[in-house]
Amino acid sequence: MCFLITDDGLNLPVDAMLDNGFTGFLAINKQYLDSLDWFYIGKETLRTAQGESLFKIYLGKLILNKQEYKIPVYAGDEITEFLLGSEWLKILPLVVNSQASKLQLITLNQKI
């Protein structure tokens, strides 16, 4: 679970799925943008597991493992889940618990 932070500081809990085929930090359906009121940056074509798509990009804030991040967030009509992308794997270790069928991105000060 992570928390999306609205422009006025409200923390909204969401379940997010790791999509290692998505090359950004976070992808969401654009219907959620009105309530978040994030700053629009531009457009970019990115690769997801379904192929390449054009996304609108916003500067968003989220909390993951009690740490706040400012990240580019990609929004599109075709996104059905909150997707954490492979960009997280460059800055956070990924722990896999096969018996529990659980993946977890951890911060360096978090115990496994």
Backbone hydrogen bonds, N-H to C=O, Kabsch-Sander energy under -0.5 kcal/mol:
donor,donor_aa,acceptor,acceptor_aa,energy
2,C,14,V,-2.5
3,F,63,I,-2.3
4,L,12,L,-2.8
5,I,61,K,-2.8
6,T,4,L,-0.6
6,T,10,L,-2.8
7,D,36,L,-2.2
9,G,6,T,-2.1
12,L,4,L,-3.3
12,L,10,L,-0.6
14,V,2,C,-2.9
16,A,14,V,-0.5
17,M,82,F,-3.1
19,D,17,M,-0.5
19,D,84,L,-3.1
20,N,18,L,-0.6
22,F,19,D,-1.8
23,T,47,R,-1.3
26,L,72,P,-0.8
27,A,83,L,-2.2
28,I,74,Y,-2.4
30,K,76,G,-1.1
32,Y,29,N,-1.8
33,L,30,K,-1.3
36,L,32,Y,-1.1
37,D,33,L,-2.5
39,F,59,L,-0.9
41,I,57,I,-3.4
42,G,57,I,-1.3
44,E,55,F,-2.1
46,L,44,E,-0.5
46,L,53,S,-2.4
48,T,51,G,-2.5
51,G,48,T,-1.5
53,S,46,L,-2.3
55,F,44,E,-2.8
56,K,75,A,-2.3
57,I,42,G,-3.6
58,Y,73,V,-2.6
59,L,39,F,-2.8
60,G,58,Y,-0.8
60,G,71,I,-3.0
61,K,5,I,-0.6
62,L,69,Y,-2.2
63,I,3,F,-2.8
64,L,62,L,-0.5
64,L,67,Q,-2.6
67,Q,64,L,-1.3
69,Y,62,L,-2.8
71,I,60,G,-2.5
71,I,69,Y,-0.6
73,V,58,Y,-3.3
74,Y,26,L,-3.0
75,A,56,K,-3.0
76,G,28,I,-1.8
79,I,76,G,-0.6
82,F,15,D,-0.6
83,L,27,A,-2.6
83,L,81,E,-0.7
84,L,17,M,-2.7
84,L,82,F,-0.5
85,G,25,F,-2.2
85,G,83,L,-0.5
86,S,19,D,-0.5
86,S,22,F,-3.1
87,E,24,G,-1.7
88,W,85,G,-1.5
89,L,86,S,-0.9
90,K,87,E,-1.2
91,I,88,W,-1.4
92,L,88,W,-2.6
95,V,104,Q,-3.1
97,N,102,K,-3.0
98,S,96,V,-0.6
101,S,97,N,-0.6
101,S,98,S,-0.7
102,K,97,N,-2.3
104,Q,95,V,-2.2
106,I,93,P,-2.5
110,Q,107,T,-1.8
